Amino acid sequence: MSTTLQDRDTTTAPSGPPAAKHTRGARFLLLFAVFLCAACGLVYELALTALGSYLIGNSVLQTSVVISVMVCAMGLGSLAAKPLRRRAVGAFALVEGVLALVGGLSVLVLYAAFAWLQLYTPAMIVIAVAVGVLIGAEIPLLMTLLQRIRRQEAGSAVADMFAVDYIGALVGGLGFPLWLLPTFGQLKGTLVVGAVNAVAGVIVVVFIFRRQIRRWVRNALLAGVTAVLAVLGTAYAFADDLEVTARQQMYRDPIIHAETTPYQEIVVTRSTAFTGEPDIRLFLNGDLQFSSVDEYRYHESLVHPTLSGPRANVLIMGGGDGLALREVLRYDDVQHVTLVELDPAMTRLARDFKPLRDLNDKALDDPRVKVVNADAFNWLRGARQSYDAVVIDFPDPDTAALAKLYSVEFYHLLGQVLTPQSRVMVQSGSPFFAPKTYWSIAKTIETAGYSTAEFQVDVPSFGNWGYVLAAPGGGESPPLRLASDAPRLRYLDEAVLKAAAVFPVDRRRQDVRPSTLMDPAVLEYVLDEWENY
């Protein structure tokens, strides 16, 4: 019920029966119902934005659409509720029952629509409008009920209402990521919130205004709320099965692991590849991160040119699957590796889940490795140790949170932990499918004061893929080579690396903007170029 972005103006006293005599306990119960409704309303809003970010990406757009649609609908709901104030008790119970049903089932319905119908945005807008209208109807009805309990100035009633409303919004806003999502997950979490929403209506009808409505109306409302709770409870009981079935519908190969964390949805699939060997694939928010059939091509190219110089202390940012780490640890003279990965679930999976553990050769158990679960941008602000080589293996910058890790400001921060001899390798997307994105990353690194050497390789599961090798300070490009003592590799050698530095005419350097925190050009490019793939 929270107003979130704008106040809903209710400044006139409602019409209706004169105030009845109620105890302070009744007033407390009604304000508690306001608190619950506010918390539930904000959770519905956050759940829709989070689901859109997981399934569609572009979290800024998803958040903007959900909030703007819901706030507009809330205004319409407030207007629509005016004729209902004369029967505010029954109307409020009815609104809460419908809101509990629609809001509680919203994530489940949208997830199913996305999985089976490939339909998300139109369905999301319809649900956001429905939830917003119902949330908007709460305020005038609750204002009427509050003044029935205690006749007071309209301004005082508004102050009481909004004070509790905002506190409820605070609890709902913090409770969603910190408790509800980790404890129940998105599907079950919204079902639980829907049940709480239904109970709020029961509190008002049964415990406060039971003498002001006819018995048959009260019984009908209670039966309706009971039916809503039964529907939500049944959905809760089958939520896990539905989630597994819907998720499998979105992936070609059998899923062997899936979990939703506060940061992302992690899915691992397994099948028999065309070569006859098992193909283990990792997906984050639906985007492929590697295929075990050809991941060595990607990770050899990412790591070994970086370690052609000093490499006693190595920093890996991203790469929580441990595959880049595996390649780094093939050098015996590497003394210490710091792996900075945001999601602890990802590093835990890489350490404990046998298919990944076998693939990364138990890299996270090596005594030379220190794992830090932190946001890389913020971690760099407090980092003091210097590193000889840095491997950056972030996902593509298709969200605002990831785009900041491809910004001029990020590479400036990175320079604080480098020596003049340090080398940095950045995975930079596909020069073929997303050339503006690729060259924007290269230009961003150069704008931050690095010299660069760009190259591309072929990874069958990804297609054409590009990297940027960088060195602090301007001047000549850093040498693109392998160390004389590099281990025997399956894909990369000096000849392949030399050829990789040659770009075809139609994919050579383009005139693009560098990316900054205030002007995330790379996000604009990546969303535009990958839209049709």
C-alpha positions in Angstrom: 0.0 0.0 0.0 3.0 2.3 0.2 2.9 5.5 -1.8 6.5 4.9 -2.8 7.0 7.8 -5.2 4.1 10.2 -4.5 1.7 11.0 -1.7 -1.9 10.2 -2.2 -4.0 13.2 -1.1 -6.9 12.5 1.2 -7.7 15.7 2.9 -11.5 15.7 3.2 -13.4 13.9 5.9 -15.3 10.9 4.5 -19.0 10.6 4.5 -20.7 7.7 6.3 -22.0 6.7 9.7 -20.9 8.6 12.8 -17.9 7.4 14.7 -18.6 4.5 16.9 -17.1 3.8 20.3 -14.0 1.7 20.0 -11.2 0.9 22.3 -7.6 2.0 21.8 -6.9 -1.6 21.0 -9.2 -1.4 17.9 -7.4 1.6 16.7 -4.1 -0.1 17.1 -5.4 -3.2 15.2 -6.5 -0.9 12.3 -3.2 0.9 12.2 -1.5 -2.5 12.3 -3.6 -3.5 9.3 -2.3 -0.4 7.5 1.2 -1.4 8.4 0.7 -4.9 6.9 -0.9 -3.6 3.8 1.9 -1.1 3.2 4.6 -3.8 3.6 2.7 -6.2 1.3 2.2 -3.6 -1.4 5.8 -2.7 -1.6 6.8 -6.4 -1.7 4.6 -6.9 -4.7 6.3 -4.0 -6.4 9.8 -5.3 -5.6 8.9 -8.8 -6.7 7.7 -7.7 -10.1 10.9 -5.6 -10.7 13.2 -8.4 -9.5 11.5 -11.0 -11.7 11.7 -8.8 -14.7 15.4 -8.2 -14.1 16.0 -12.0 -13.8 14.0 -13.0 -16.9 14.4 -10.0 -19.2 17.4 -8.1 -18.0 17.7 -4.3 -18.2 16.8 -3.8 -14.5 16.5 0.0 -14.9 13.8 -0.3 -17.6 12.0 -3.0 -15.7 12.0 -1.0 -12.5 10.8 2.1 -14.3 7.9 0.4 -16.0 6.7 -1.4 -12.9 6.8 1.6 -10.7 5.3 4.1 -13.2 2.5 1.7 -14.1 1.7 0.9 -10.5 1.8 4.5 -9.3 -0.6 5.6 -12.1 -2.9 2.7 -11.3 -2.8 3.5 -7.6 -4.2 7.0 -8.5 -7.0 5.3 -10.5 -7.7 3.0 -7.7 -8.1 5.8 -5.2 -10.7 7.5 -7.5 -12.5 4.2 -8.0 -12.8 3.6 -4.3 -14.8 6.9 -3.6 -18.2 5.3 -4.1 -17.3 2.4 -1.9 -16.7 4.5 1.3 -20.3 4.1 2.5 -19.7 0.4 2.7 -16.0 0.7 3.6 -15.8 -2.4 5.8 -17.0 -4.9 3.3 -15.3 -3.1 0.4 -12.0 -3.1 2.2 -12.2 -6.8 3.0 -13.1 -7.5 -0.7 -10.2 -5.4 -1.9 -7.8 -7.2 0.4 -9.0 -10.6 -0.7 -8.7 -9.8 -4.4 -5.3 -8.1 -3.9 -4.0 -11.1 -1.9 -5.0 -13.4 -4.7 -3.7 -11.3 -7.6 -0.5 -10.1 -5.8 0.2 -13.4 -4.2 -0.1 -15.3 -7.5 1.6 -12.6 -9.7 5.1 -14.0 -9.8 3.9 -17.5 -10.3 1.6 -16.5 -13.2 4.3 -14.3 -14.9 6.9 -17.0 -14.6 4.6 -19.5 -16.2 3.6 -17.0 -18.9 7.3 -16.4 -19.7 8.2 -20.1 -19.7 5.3 -21.6 -21.7 3.9 -18.6 -23.7 7.1 -16.6 -24.2 4.9 -13.7 -23.0 6.1 -11.4 -20.3 5.9 -7.7 -20.7 2.2 -7.4 -21.7 1.2 -9.8 -18.8 3.4 -7.9 -16.4 1.7 -4.6 -17.3 -1.7 -6.1 -16.8 -0.8 -7.5 -13.4 0.9 -4.2 -12.4 -2.2 -2.3 -13.3 -4.4 -4.7 -11.3 -2.2 -4.6 -8.2 -1.8 -0.9 -8.4 -5.6 -0.2 -8.6 -6.2 -2.4 -5.6 -3.4 -0.9 -3.6 -4.7 2.6 -4.5 -8.2 1.7 -3.3 -6.9 0.9 0.2 -6.1 4.4 1.3 -9.6 6.1 1.0 -11.2 3.0 2.5 -8.8 2.8 5.4 -9.1 6.5 6.0 -12.9 6.1 6.3 -12.5 3.2 8.8 -9.9 5.1 10.9 -12.3 8.0 11.3 -15.1 5.7 12.2 -13.0 4.4 15.1 -12.0 7.9 16.4 -13.5 11.1 15.1 -10.6 13.5 14.5 -9.3 16.2 12.3 -8.7 15.0 8.7 -5.1 16.2 8.9 -4.4 14.2 12.0 -5.9 11.1 10.5 -3.8 11.6 7.4 -0.7 12.0 9.5 -1.4 8.8 11.5 -2.2 6.9 8.3 0.9 7.9 6.4 3.3 7.5 9.3 2.3 3.9 9.7 2.2 3.4 5.9 5.8 4.6 5.4 7.0 2.4 8.3 5.3 -0.6 6.7 6.9 0.3 3.4 10.3 0.4 5.1 9.8 -3.1 6.6 8.5 -4.5 3.3 11.4 -2.9 1.3 14.1 -4.3 3.6 12.4 -7.6 4.4 12.1 -8.6 0.7 15.8 -8.9 -0.1 17.1 -9.6 3.4 14.6 -12.2 4.7 11.7 -13.1 2.3 13.7 -13.8 -0.8 16.5 -15.9 0.9 14.0 -17.8 3.0 11.2 -18.6 0.6 12.4 -17.6 -2.9 10.3 -15.4 -5.2 7.4 -17.7 -6.0 6.7 -18.8 -2.4 7.6 -15.5 -1.0 4.9 -13.6 -2.8 2.4 -16.3 -1.9 3.3 -15.9 1.8 2.8 -12.1 1.4 -0.6 -12.7 -0.3 -1.7 -14.7 2.7 -0.6 -11.9 5.1 -2.6 -9.4 2.9 -5.7 -11.6 3.2 -5.3 -11.8 7.0 -5.1 -8.0 7.2 -8.7 -7.9 5.8 -9.8 -10.5 8.4 -8.4 -8.4 11.2 -10.5 -5.4 10.1 -13.7 -7.3 9.5 -13.8 -9.8 12.4 -12.1 -8.0 15.3 -13.0 -4.4 14.8 -16.2 -3.9 12.8 -18.0 -7.2 13.3 -21.0 -5.4 14.8 -21.4 -2.9 12.0 -22.1 -5.4 9.2 -24.8 -8.0 8.8 -23.9 -11.5 9.8 -24.5 -13.0 6.3 -22.2 -10.3 4.8 -19.5 -11.1 7.5 -19.8 -14.8 6.9 -19.6 -14.3 3.1 -16.5 -12.2 3.4 -14.8 -14.7 5.8 -15.7 -17.5 3.5 -14.1 -15.6 0.6 -11.0 -14.9 2.5 -10.8 -18.5 3.5 -11.1 -19.5 -0.1 -8.3 -17.1 -1.0 -6.1 -18.6 1.6 -6.9 -22.1 0.4 -5.9 -21.1 -3.2 -2.6 -19.5 -2.0 -1.9 -22.5 0.2 -2.4 -24.9 -2.6 -0.2 -22.9 -4.9 2.4 -22.8 -2.2 2.3 -26.6 -1.9 2.9 -27.1 -5.6 5.2 -24.0 -6.2 8.4 -26.0 -6.2 7.1 -28.5 -8.8 5.8 -25.8 -11.0 9.0 -23.8 -10.8 11.1 -26.9 -11.7 8.8 -27.7 -14.7 8.6 -24.1 -15.9 12.4 -23.6 -15.6 13.1 -26.8 -17.5 10.8 -25.5 -20.3 13.2 -22.6 -20.8 16.3 -24.8 -21.2 17.1 -27.3 -23.9 19.1 -29.7 -21.7 18.2 -31.4 -18.4 18.7 -29.1 -15.4 21.0 -30.6 -12.7 21.1 -27.6 -10.4 19.1 -24.5 -10.0 18.8 -21.8 -7.3 17.8 -18.2 -7.0 20.1 -16.0 -4.9 19.7 -12.4 -3.9 21.9 -11.5 -6.9 20.9 -13.9 -9.7 19.3 -17.1 -10.9 21.9 -19.9 -11.3 21.1 -22.9 -13.5 23.4 -25.7 -14.5 22.4 -28.2 -17.3 24.0 -31.4 -18.5 23.6 -33.3 -21.8 25.6 -35.4 -24.1 27.3 -33.1 -26.6 27.8 -33.8 -30.3 31.2 -35.1 -29.4 29.8 -37.8 -27.1 31.3 -36.2 -24.0 29.1 -34.6 -21.2 28.3 -31.0 -21.8 28.0 -29.0 -18.6 26.6 -25.5 -19.1 26.3 -22.7 -16.6 23.6 -20.0 -17.0 23.2 -16.8 -15.0 19.8 -15.2 -15.3 19.3 -17.2 -18.5 22.6 -16.1 -20.1 25.1 -18.8 -21.0 28.4 -18.5 -19.1 30.3 -21.5 -20.4 30.0 -24.9 -22.1 32.3 -27.6 -20.8 32.9 -28.7 -24.4 34.8 -25.6 -25.4 35.3 -23.4 -22.3 39.0 -24.1 -22.5 39.2 -21.9 -25.6 37.6 -19.0 -23.7 39.6 -19.4 -20.5 43.0 -20.0 -22.1 42.6 -16.8 -24.1 41.5 -14.9 -21.0 44.3 -16.0 -18.7 47.5 -17.0 -20.4 48.4 -13.8 -22.3 47.9 -12.0 -19.0 50.5 -14.1 -17.3 53.3 -13.6 -19.8 54.9 -11.1 -17.4 55.1 -10.9 -13.6 52.5 -13.2 -12.0 53.5 -13.7 -8.3 50.3 -12.0 -7.1 47.2 -12.4 -9.3 43.7 -10.8 -8.9 40.7 -12.4 -10.6 37.5 -10.4 -10.6 34.3 -12.3 -11.4 35.0 -15.9 -12.5 33.2 -17.5 -9.5 33.0 -20.8 -11.4 36.7 -21.3 -10.8 37.6 -22.0 -14.4 39.9 -18.9 -14.9 41.4 -19.7 -11.5 42.2 -23.2 -12.7 44.3 -21.8 -15.6 46.1 -19.3 -13.3 47.0 -22.1 -10.9 48.8 -24.0 -13.7 51.8 -21.8 -13.1 53.9 -23.0 -10.1 55.4 -19.5 -9.5 52.0 -18.0 -8.8 52.2 -17.4 -5.1 48.8 -15.8 -4.2 45.5 -15.4 -6.0 42.6 -13.2 -4.8 39.3 -14.2 -6.3 36.6 -11.4 -5.9 33.1 -12.7 -6.7 29.9 -11.0 -5.7 27.7 -14.0 -5.1 28.8 -16.5 -2.4 26.4 -19.0 -3.8 28.5 -19.1 -7.0 31.8 -19.8 -5.2 30.1 -22.3 -2.9 28.8 -24.1 -6.0 32.2 -24.1 -7.6 33.7 -25.6 -4.5 31.1 -28.1 -3.6 29.1 -29.1 -6.7 30.9 -32.1 -8.2 30.4 -31.3 -11.9 31.9 -27.8 -11.4 34.4 -29.0 -8.9 35.7 -31.6 -11.4 35.7 -29.0 -14.2 37.8 -26.5 -12.2 40.1 -29.1 -10.8 39.2 -28.2 -7.2 40.8 -24.8 -7.8 39.0 -23.1 -4.9 40.6 -25.5 -2.4 44.2 -24.5 -3.4 46.0 -22.9 -0.4 47.2 -20.1 -2.6 43.7 -18.9 -3.2 41.7 -16.3 -1.1 38.0 -16.0 -2.0 36.4 -12.6 -1.3 32.6 -12.3 -1.8 32.1 -8.6 -2.4 31.0 -6.1 -5.0 34.2 -5.6 -7.1 33.7 -1.8 -7.4 33.4 -1.2 -3.7 36.1 -3.8 -2.9 38.6 -1.9 -5.0 37.9 1.3 -3.1 39.4 -0.2 0.0 42.0 -2.5 -1.6 45.6 -1.8 -0.7 47.6 -4.8 -2.0 49.3 -4.5 -5.5 48.9 -7.2 -8.1 51.1 -8.3 -11.0 48.3 -9.6 -13.2 44.5 -9.0 -13.2 41.9 -11.2 -14.9 38.5 -9.6 -15.3 35.7 -12.1 -16.1 32.5 -10.3 -15.5 29.3 -11.1 -17.4 28.4 -8.8 -20.2 27.3 -5.3 -19.1 23.6 -5.7 -19.8 22.4 -4.2 -16.5 23.3 -0.9 -14.8 24.9 -2.9 -11.9 27.3 -4.6 -14.4 27.8 -1.5 -16.6 29.6 0.2 -13.7 32.2 -2.5 -13.8 33.0 -1.5 -17.4 33.3 2.3 -16.6 36.2 4.7 -16.7 35.8 5.1 -12.9 36.2 1.4 -12.4 39.4 1.2 -14.3 40.7 4.3 -12.5 40.1 2.4 -9.2 41.8 -0.7 -10.6 44.9 1.4 -11.3 45.4 1.8 -7.6 46.3 -1.9 -7.2 48.6 -2.1 -10.2 52.3 -1.7 -10.6 53.9 -0.2 -13.8 54.6 -3.8 -15.0 51.1 -5.1 -14.3 48.9 -6.6 -17.0 45.1 -6.6 -17.1 42.8 -8.8 -19.3 39.1 -7.9 -19.7 36.6 -10.2 -21.4 34.8 -7.7 -23.7 32.0 -9.5 -25.5 31.7 -10.3 -29.2 33.3 -8.1 -31.8 31.1 -9.7 -34.4 27.6 -9.7 -32.7 28.2 -6.5 -30.6 31.0 -4.5 -32.2 30.0 -1.2 -30.7 30.0 -2.8 -27.2 33.4 -4.3 -27.8 35.1 -1.2 -29.0 33.4 0.9 -26.3 35.0 -1.3 -23.7 38.4 -0.8 -25.4 37.9 2.9 -25.6 36.8 3.1 -22.0 40.0 1.3 -20.8 42.1 3.7 -22.9 40.3 6.7 -21.5 41.2 5.6 -18.0 44.9 5.8 -19.0 45.8 2.4 -20.2 47.5 1.2 -23.4 45.6 -1.7 -25.0 45.9 -4.6 -27.3 42.7 -6.1 -28.7 42.2 -9.7 -30.0 39.4 -12.1 -30.9 39.0 -15.9 -30.8 36.3 -18.4 -31.8 34.4 -20.2 -29.1 31.8 -22.4 -30.7 29.2 -22.1 -27.9 29.6 -18.3 -27.9 30.7 -17.6 -31.5 33.3 -14.9 -32.1 34.5 -13.5 -28.8 36.9 -10.6 -27.9 39.3 -9.5 -25.2 41.3 -6.4 -24.3 44.8 -6.8 -22.8 45.7 -3.6 -21.0 48.7 -2.1 -19.3 48.8 1.0 -17.0 50.1 4.2 -18.7 49.9 5.3 -22.3 52.3 4.5 -25.0 52.7 1.4 -27.0 50.3 -1.5 -26.8 51.3 -4.3 -24.4 52.9 -7.3 -26.1 50.3 -10.0 -27.0 52.2 -13.2 -26.3 52.5 -16.3 -24.2 55.1 -16.9 -21.5 58.1 -18.9 -22.5 57.2 -21.4 -19.7 53.5 -21.5 -20.4 51.9 -24.9 -19.9 50.9 -26.9 -23.0 47.5 -25.6 -24.0 44.7 -27.2 -25.9 43.8 -24.2 -28.1 46.1 -21.3 -27.8 49.7 -20.9 -29.1 51.8 -18.1 -30.5 50.5 -18.5 -34.0 46.8 -18.5 -33.0 47.4 -15.5 -30.7 49.2 -13.5 -33.5 46.3 -14.2 -35.9 43.8 -13.3 -33.2 45.0 -9.7 -33.2 43.9 -9.2 -36.8 40.3 -8.0 -37.2 38.4 -8.2 -40.5 37.6 -5.0 -42.3 33.9 -4.9 -41.2 34.8 -5.4 -37.5 37.7 -3.0 -37.0 37.7 -0.1 -34.5 34.6 2.0 -34.5 33.9 5.6 -33.4 32.1 4.9 -30.1 31.8 6.6 -26.7 33.6 5.5 -23.6 31.4 4.4 -20.7 31.2 6.2 -17.4 29.0 6.0 -14.3 27.0 9.0 -15.4 26.9 8.0 -19.1 26.9 4.2 -19.3 27.3 4.0 -23.0 28.3 0.4 -22.9 24.9 -0.5 -21.5 23.2 1.4 -24.3 25.3 -0.4 -26.9 24.9 -3.9 -25.5 21.1 -3.7 -25.2 20.8 -2.4 -28.7 23.1 -4.9 -30.3 22.0 -8.0 -28.5 18.3 -7.3 -28.8 17.7 -9.6 -31.8 19.8 -12.5 -30.5 
